[in-house]
């Protein structure tokens, strides 16, 4: 018997965590919901004894609670090398920002990295009678779909995945003949716009704004989106002045150390050399002296250098958001209300704001394509605010689909 215990990311986006019981107890992801109820972090349901943890990728909603394992356990956690390196940066930043809100401390953080085990694409790992391996998920550097085999049954946990090729990554490949599919369904209810046309629109707006002596501010997630935007801009125009600030600089160097996990790593190295990294806060005032593009954290505008730049843009400038914004965050307020909140004061921005959907998640067509190839006997819908609606849609097509709630147990 194979049993799945749903500890998070069930009828919600965030805090991905699932316990799969074979002859071993395997934890699939262990993330946090950064903007939970009341704006406070929200954690997965508790887990006890484990034989291993397997982390699909480094985004905090999938990895951010890993150090907590070492408040009570000595378990090994498996992840690809770039996932491990990015986690080291993100966990440290979480402790700095969240402080006492996090139920783990520096010794647990340090212990976590002593228990990391490398997981490589297409290299099986044997734990008792259970075998698992990772497939490239096409989401960020090192992101993995976890393929688990036990007693002739195959369980596939996609984590976050994208099938469409992007500037940084080849798309995830379909996986066939799956018994139970645990699938990321963030965008199962809608399509993403055609990417090539969005890229062209972004470049057109950048060039037009700079010709009018304005600045283009690109608030960006440090992991994945910052690097994608650098490559996108340089793919179209090698002369636009581009400045990069925030944690995305550090993550870009991790990408360079792991070139085999991105498309054309040597070209990315050249592209990084062509942009200006903001190494010290004193450099930030000089950036807005002339027209340029500023790529800076944080993507939801809740921290990082972005708010400082926002207040120094000239009237000809433009802000372009390219990522998901949780309701109530500054990015969401700017896009929907026209203001941001700084030090508890609401500030009207008064500049044009554009949203271009450069998502690193699969849209509806790709999710359905993946399901058709997998041809699963059971589908477990996770990481979605519209999971029950998608469950009904899949059931209407003849699939045995379930959208579990936190705490649910499913026989696989």
C-alpha positions as CSV (number, residue, x, y, z in Angstrom):
1,X,0.0,0.0,0.0
2,X,1.2,3.5,-0.9
3,X,-0.4,6.4,1.0
4,X,-0.1,10.1,0.5
5,X,-0.6,12.5,3.5
6,X,-1.3,16.1,2.4
7,X,0.4,18.5,4.8
8,X,0.1,21.7,2.7
9,X,-0.4,23.2,-0.8
10,X,-3.8,21.5,-0.7
11,X,-6.6,23.7,-2.0
12,X,-4.1,26.6,-1.7
13,X,-0.9,28.0,-3.2
14,X,2.1,27.8,-0.9
15,X,3.6,25.6,1.9
16,X,4.0,22.5,-0.4
17,X,4.5,19.4,1.8
18,X,3.4,15.8,1.2
19,X,4.3,12.6,3.0
20,X,4.4,9.6,0.8
21,X,4.5,6.2,2.6
22,X,5.9,3.2,0.7
23,X,8.2,0.9,2.6
24,X,9.8,4.3,3.5
25,X,8.4,7.6,4.7
26,X,9.3,10.2,2.1
27,X,8.7,13.9,2.5
28,X,8.0,15.6,-0.8
29,X,8.8,19.3,-0.3
30,X,8.6,21.2,2.9
31,X,7.7,24.8,2.2
32,X,6.2,27.8,3.9
33,X,3.4,30.2,2.9
34,X,5.2,33.5,3.2
35,X,2.0,35.6,3.1
36,X,-0.4,33.4,5.1
37,X,-3.4,34.4,7.2
38,X,-2.9,37.9,8.6
39,X,0.2,38.4,6.5
40,X,2.1,36.1,8.7
41,X,4.1,33.0,7.5
42,X,2.1,29.8,7.5
43,X,3.7,26.4,7.9
44,X,2.9,22.8,6.9
45,X,1.0,20.4,9.1
46,X,3.5,18.6,11.5
47,X,5.4,15.5,10.4
48,X,7.1,13.0,12.7
49,X,9.5,10.2,11.7
50,X,11.0,10.3,8.2
51,X,13.4,8.2,6.1
52,X,14.2,11.0,3.6
53,X,13.0,14.4,2.4
54,X,13.1,15.2,-1.4
55,X,12.9,18.8,-2.3
56,X,11.7,19.7,-5.8
57,X,13.2,23.1,-6.1
58,X,14.5,26.1,-4.0
59,X,11.5,28.5,-4.0
60,X,10.6,29.0,-0.3
61,X,7.0,27.7,-0.8
62,X,8.6,24.4,-1.5
63,X,11.8,24.4,0.5
64,X,11.6,27.1,3.2
65,X,10.8,24.8,6.2
66,X,13.6,22.3,5.6
67,X,15.7,23.7,8.5
68,X,12.8,22.9,10.9
69,X,13.4,19.2,10.2
70,X,16.7,19.6,12.2
71,X,14.9,20.7,15.3
72,X,13.8,17.0,15.8
73,X,15.5,14.9,13.1
74,X,18.7,13.8,11.5
75,X,17.1,12.9,8.2
76,X,18.8,13.3,4.9
77,X,17.3,15.7,2.3
78,X,17.8,15.2,-1.4
79,X,17.9,18.0,-3.9
80,X,19.8,19.0,-7.0
81,X,23.1,21.0,-6.5
82,X,21.6,24.3,-7.6
83,X,18.6,23.8,-5.4
84,X,21.0,23.2,-2.4
85,X,23.0,26.3,-3.2
86,X,20.0,28.6,-3.7
87,X,18.4,27.3,-0.6
88,X,21.5,28.3,1.4
89,X,20.9,31.9,0.3
90,X,17.1,31.9,0.7
91,X,17.1,30.2,4.2
92,X,19.6,32.8,5.5
93,X,17.6,35.6,4.1
94,X,14.4,34.2,5.7
95,X,16.0,34.1,9.1
96,X,17.2,37.7,8.7
97,X,13.7,39.0,7.6
98,X,11.3,36.8,9.7
99,X,13.5,36.4,12.8
100,X,11.6,34.9,15.7
101,X,8.5,34.2,13.5
102,X,10.5,31.2,12.2
103,X,10.5,28.2,14.5
104,X,14.1,27.3,13.8
105,X,17.4,28.9,14.4
106,X,21.0,29.2,13.0
107,X,22.1,25.8,14.4
108,X,19.3,24.1,12.6
109,X,20.1,25.9,9.4
110,X,23.7,24.8,9.6
111,X,22.8,21.2,10.4
112,X,20.5,21.1,7.4
113,X,23.4,21.5,5.0
114,X,25.4,18.8,6.7
115,X,22.6,16.4,5.8
116,X,22.1,17.4,2.2
117,X,22.4,14.6,-0.4
118,X,22.9,15.4,-4.1
119,X,20.1,14.4,-6.5
120,X,21.0,14.4,-10.2
121,X,18.6,14.2,-13.2
122,X,17.9,10.7,-14.4
123,X,20.1,9.1,-11.7
124,X,18.0,6.6,-9.6
125,X,18.3,6.6,-5.8
126,X,17.4,3.4,-4.0
127,X,15.9,3.6,-0.5
128,X,14.8,0.1,0.6
129,X,12.4,-1.2,-2.0
130,X,11.6,2.3,-3.2
131,X,13.4,4.0,-6.1
132,X,13.1,7.6,-7.1
133,X,14.7,9.8,-9.7
134,X,14.5,13.4,-10.8
135,X,13.4,14.8,-14.2
136,X,14.0,18.4,-15.3
137,X,10.9,20.4,-14.4
138,X,11.8,23.5,-16.6
139,X,10.8,25.9,-13.8
140,X,14.0,27.3,-12.4
141,X,17.6,26.1,-12.2
142,X,17.7,22.6,-10.6
143,X,13.9,22.3,-10.4
144,X,12.9,18.6,-10.5
145,X,9.8,16.4,-10.9
146,X,10.1,13.5,-8.5
147,X,9.4,10.0,-10.1
148,X,8.9,7.3,-7.4
149,X,8.6,3.6,-8.1
150,X,7.4,1.1,-5.5
151,X,6.1,-2.4,-6.0
152,X,5.4,-1.8,-9.7
153,X,3.5,1.4,-9.1
154,X,4.7,4.8,-10.3
155,X,4.0,8.0,-8.4
156,X,5.0,11.3,-10.1
157,X,5.2,14.5,-8.1
158,X,5.6,17.4,-10.5
159,X,6.4,20.2,-8.1
160,X,6.3,23.5,-10.1
161,X,6.9,22.8,-13.8
162,X,6.8,24.4,-17.2
163,X,6.7,22.6,-20.6
164,X,7.2,25.7,-22.8
165,X,10.9,26.6,-23.5
166,X,11.9,29.9,-22.0
167,X,15.1,31.9,-22.4
168,X,16.7,30.2,-19.4
169,X,15.3,26.7,-19.6
170,X,14.2,23.9,-21.9
171,X,10.7,22.9,-21.1
172,X,9.8,19.8,-19.0
173,X,9.3,16.6,-21.0
174,X,6.1,14.6,-20.6
175,X,6.3,11.5,-18.4
176,X,4.2,8.4,-19.5
177,X,2.6,5.5,-17.8
178,X,2.1,7.0,-14.3
179,X,-0.2,5.4,-11.7
180,X,-0.7,8.4,-9.5
181,X,0.1,12.0,-10.7
182,X,0.5,14.7,-8.0
183,X,0.4,17.8,-10.2
184,X,1.0,21.5,-9.8
185,X,-2.2,23.2,-10.9
186,X,-1.5,26.8,-10.2
187,X,-2.8,27.9,-13.6
188,X,-5.0,25.0,-14.5
189,X,-7.9,27.3,-15.0
190,X,-6.3,29.7,-17.5
191,X,-3.8,30.1,-20.3
192,X,-0.7,32.2,-20.3
193,X,-0.4,34.7,-23.2
194,X,1.8,33.7,-26.1
195,X,5.3,34.3,-24.8
196,X,7.0,35.6,-27.9
197,X,4.5,38.4,-28.3
198,X,4.9,39.3,-24.6
199,X,8.7,39.5,-25.0
200,X,8.3,41.8,-28.0
201,X,5.9,44.0,-26.1
202,X,8.3,44.2,-23.2
203,X,11.2,45.2,-25.4
204,X,9.0,47.8,-27.3
205,X,7.9,49.4,-24.0
206,X,11.5,49.4,-22.7
207,X,12.9,51.1,-25.8
208,X,10.0,53.6,-26.0
209,X,10.4,54.6,-22.4
210,X,14.2,55.0,-22.7
211,X,13.7,57.1,-25.8
212,X,11.5,59.4,-23.7
213,X,14.3,59.7,-21.2
214,X,12.5,57.6,-18.6
215,X,13.5,54.6,-16.5
216,X,12.0,51.1,-16.6
217,X,11.7,49.5,-13.2
218,X,11.3,45.7,-13.3
219,X,10.5,44.4,-9.8
220,X,11.6,40.7,-10.1
221,X,11.9,37.5,-8.1
222,X,15.5,36.9,-7.2
223,X,15.4,33.3,-8.3
224,X,14.5,32.7,-11.9
225,X,12.9,35.9,-13.0
226,X,15.8,38.2,-12.6
227,X,18.0,35.9,-14.7
228,X,15.2,35.4,-17.3
229,X,14.8,39.2,-17.7
230,X,18.6,39.7,-18.2
231,X,18.6,37.1,-20.9
232,X,15.4,38.3,-22.5
233,X,16.6,41.9,-22.8
234,X,20.0,41.0,-24.1
235,X,18.4,38.6,-26.7
236,X,16.8,41.6,-28.3
237,X,19.1,44.5,-27.6
238,X,22.7,44.4,-26.5
239,X,23.0,48.2,-26.0
240,X,20.2,49.0,-23.5
241,X,21.8,50.0,-20.1
242,X,20.7,47.4,-17.6
243,X,21.3,47.6,-13.8
244,X,20.7,44.6,-11.5
245,X,20.2,45.0,-7.8
246,X,19.2,42.8,-4.9
247,X,19.5,39.0,-4.2
248,X,19.2,38.2,-7.9
249,X,22.9,39.1,-8.3
250,X,23.9,36.3,-5.9
251,X,21.5,33.8,-7.5
252,X,22.9,34.7,-11.0
253,X,26.3,33.6,-9.8
254,X,24.9,30.3,-8.6
255,X,23.3,29.8,-12.0
256,X,26.8,30.3,-13.5
257,X,28.3,27.7,-11.3
258,X,25.6,25.3,-12.4
259,X,25.6,26.0,-16.2
260,X,24.4,22.5,-17.0
261,X,21.1,23.3,-15.4
262,X,20.3,26.3,-17.8
263,X,20.2,26.8,-21.6
264,X,23.5,28.0,-23.0
265,X,25.4,28.8,-19.9
266,X,28.4,30.3,-21.7
267,X,26.0,32.8,-23.4
268,X,24.5,33.7,-20.1
269,X,28.0,34.4,-18.7
270,X,28.5,36.9,-21.5
271,X,25.1,38.5,-20.9
272,X,25.9,38.9,-17.2
273,X,29.1,40.7,-18.1
274,X,27.1,43.2,-20.2
275,X,24.9,44.4,-17.3
276,X,25.9,46.5,-14.3
277,X,25.6,44.9,-10.9
278,X,24.8,47.3,-8.0
279,X,27.3,46.2,-5.4
280,X,26.8,48.9,-2.8
281,X,23.8,51.0,-1.7
282,X,25.8,54.2,-2.5
283,X,25.6,53.3,-6.2
284,X,21.8,53.4,-6.3
285,X,21.4,57.2,-6.4
286,X,23.5,57.3,-9.5
287,X,21.4,54.8,-11.4
288,X,18.5,57.1,-12.0
289,X,20.7,59.9,-13.4
290,X,20.1,58.7,-17.0
291,X,17.6,56.5,-18.8
292,X,18.1,52.8,-18.0
293,X,16.4,49.5,-17.0
294,X,16.5,48.5,-13.4
295,X,15.9,44.9,-12.5
296,X,15.6,44.6,-8.7
297,X,14.2,42.5,-5.9
298,X,11.7,42.0,-4.6
299,X,9.1,40.7,-7.1
300,X,6.1,41.5,-4.8
301,X,7.7,44.8,-3.7
302,X,7.6,43.8,0.0
303,X,11.3,44.2,0.6
304,X,14.7,44.6,-1.1
305,X,15.8,47.7,-2.9
306,X,12.8,48.1,-5.2
307,X,10.9,50.7,-3.1
308,X,13.9,52.9,-2.9
309,X,14.1,53.0,-6.7
310,X,10.4,53.5,-7.0
311,X,10.6,56.9,-5.2
312,X,13.4,58.1,-7.4
313,X,12.0,57.5,-10.9
314,X,11.5,60.5,-13.1
315,X,8.0,61.3,-14.5
316,X,8.7,59.7,-17.9
317,X,9.3,56.3,-16.3
318,X,7.3,53.1,-16.3
319,X,7.0,50.0,-14.0
320,X,6.5,46.6,-15.5
321,X,5.5,43.6,-13.3
322,X,6.1,40.2,-14.8
323,X,5.3,37.8,-11.9
324,X,2.5,36.6,-9.6
325,X,1.5,39.1,-6.9
326,X,-0.3,37.9,-3.8
327,X,-3.3,39.9,-2.9
328,X,-2.4,42.6,-0.3
329,X,1.3,42.9,-1.3
330,X,2.7,46.1,-2.6
331,X,2.9,44.7,-6.1
332,X,-0.8,43.8,-6.0
333,X,-1.7,47.2,-4.5
334,X,0.3,49.0,-7.2
335,X,-1.3,47.1,-10.0
336,X,-4.9,47.3,-8.7
337,X,-5.0,50.4,-6.6
338,X,-2.1,52.6,-7.8
339,X,-0.3,52.9,-4.5
340,X,2.2,51.1,-2.3
341,X,2.7,51.1,1.4
342,X,6.0,52.3,2.8
343,X,6.6,52.5,6.6
344,X,2.8,52.2,7.1
345,X,2.1,55.2,4.8
346,X,0.3,54.8,1.5
347,X,2.1,56.4,-1.4
348,X,0.4,57.2,-4.6
349,X,2.8,56.3,-7.4
350,X,1.5,58.2,-10.4
351,X,3.4,56.3,-13.0
352,X,2.1,53.8,-15.6
353,X,2.2,50.2,-14.5
354,X,2.0,47.3,-16.8
355,X,1.6,43.6,-16.1
356,X,3.2,41.1,-18.5
357,X,2.6,37.4,-17.6
358,X,6.0,35.8,-18.0
359,X,5.1,32.9,-15.7
360,X,7.4,30.0,-15.0
361,X,4.4,27.7,-14.4
362,X,2.6,25.6,-16.9
363,X,-0.7,27.0,-18.2
364,X,-3.9,25.1,-18.7
365,X,-3.1,23.6,-22.1
366,X,0.3,22.3,-21.0
367,X,-1.2,20.9,-17.8
368,X,-3.8,19.0,-19.8
369,X,-1.1,17.9,-22.3
370,X,1.0,16.6,-19.4
371,X,-2.0,14.7,-17.9
372,X,-2.8,13.1,-21.3
373,X,0.7,11.8,-21.7
374,X,0.9,10.6,-18.1
375,X,-2.4,8.8,-18.5
376,X,-2.7,8.3,-14.7
377,X,-5.1,6.1,-12.8
378,X,-5.4,8.9,-10.2
379,X,-4.7,12.6,-10.2
380,X,-4.0,14.6,-7.1
381,X,-4.5,18.3,-7.7
382,X,-2.2,20.5,-5.6
383,X,-0.8,24.0,-5.4
384,X,-4.0,25.7,-6.6
385,X,-6.6,28.1,-5.3
386,X,-9.1,26.6,-7.7
387,X,-8.4,23.0,-7.0
388,X,-12.1,21.9,-6.5
389,X,-13.1,23.5,-9.8
390,X,-10.3,21.7,-11.6
391,X,-11.3,18.5,-9.9
392,X,-14.8,18.8,-11.2
393,X,-13.5,19.5,-14.7
394,X,-11.2,16.5,-14.7
395,X,-13.9,14.2,-13.3
396,X,-16.2,15.4,-16.1
397,X,-13.5,14.1,-18.6
398,X,-13.5,10.7,-16.9
399,X,-10.4,11.1,-14.7
400,X,-10.2,9.9,-11.1
401,X,-9.2,13.3,-9.7
402,X,-9.1,14.5,-6.2
403,X,-8.4,18.0,-4.7
404,X,-7.4,17.2,-1.1
405,X,-7.6,19.5,1.8
406,X,-4.7,19.8,4.4
407,X,-4.7,16.7,6.6
408,X,-6.3,14.4,3.9
409,X,-4.9,11.0,3.3
410,X,-5.0,9.4,-0.2
411,X,-4.3,5.8,-1.2
412,X,-2.1,5.8,-4.2
